[in-house]
């Protein structure tokens, strides 16, 4: 059981107190983050004003570095319903991540699935607001089932739809020019039967040009990987290691989420690839004060460092100092 992960970014308008709890950075190797903190007109405890706040950050970073930030994302919420602001910087730990070309086809989903998706989103937000057991889900079947009865019922309806319309979902996901159609198709495909065809489509979609489509596909792969080892072994990890260096927060967030599961057997080639390709990015993420979003990066670093799993899970919930020290002496 784990907390419900949202359909796309963890941004819920109206849920927060509209204040900034924390400001974090990524992609900043060879950039003086302390100087950037000084020049941005946004600080912890300030009111969060949506795009107005983001625009202020973009202008300040651009004026200081001569380059725009790669991303400014507000994520809701911490325990006080406040936001965390993640700012991507164009340092040497930020590397380009190639996306698929934008589809140009006219494939569309049925009106019934569009309506169901709207109902799912509303039920999902209600479950998150309730908190407690309602905000938890069971991923053991390879698709998400909430402990909230209303949301779970709608998810089972989506499961039945996906079983009967897999070809429609695959067609829309591959060819529709409408990002919303692809987002819904990717979410629904995660409720189809496990198959090589399903996994192949989701892995391809993990490089969709639309960040929410990518987010949904990787979340679906993460749930599939959690469900059983055999399925996890069918998911190629290499593309997602590269994703950890992306300039987009949601790529790093979901990439670490998936790799957390794919590395649970501590496969030496995968751990070596993580060290070689994404070590700087993982360290940046592990240092975030917002532990829930830093957790997977801390675990990945601890596995690279050889820390026993039971101890590592305890360490990953607190400051990363012990993990980083072990990594240096590994």
Secondary structure as GFF3:
##gff-version 3
##sequence-region A 1 330
A	DSSP	beta_strand	2	3	.	.	.	ID=ss1
A	DSSP	beta_strand	20	26	.	.	.	ID=ss2
A	DSSP	alpha_helix	33	39	.	.	.	ID=ss3
A	DSSP	alpha_helix	51	65	.	.	.	ID=ss4
A	DSSP	beta_strand	71	76	.	.	.	ID=ss5
A	DSSP	beta_strand	83	88	.	.	.	ID=ss6
A	DSSP	alpha_helix	111	130	.	.	.	ID=ss7
A	DSSP	three_ten_helix	132	135	.	.	.	ID=ss8
A	DSSP	beta_strand	136	138	.	.	.	ID=ss9
A	DSSP	beta_strand	145	146	.	.	.	ID=ss10
A	DSSP	alpha_helix	149	164	.	.	.	ID=ss11
A	DSSP	alpha_helix	166	175	.	.	.	ID=ss12
A	DSSP	alpha_helix	179	189	.	.	.	ID=ss13
A	DSSP	alpha_helix	196	205	.	.	.	ID=ss14
A	DSSP	alpha_helix	211	227	.	.	.	ID=ss15
A	DSSP	alpha_helix	229	232	.	.	.	ID=ss16
A	DSSP	alpha_helix	238	243	.	.	.	ID=ss17
A	DSSP	alpha_helix	249	262	.	.	.	ID=ss18
A	DSSP	alpha_helix	268	286	.	.	.	ID=ss19
A	DSSP	alpha_helix	291	305	.	.	.	ID=ss20
A	DSSP	alpha_helix	309	315	.	.	.	ID=ss21
A	DSSP	alpha_helix	321	328	.	.	.	ID=ss22
###
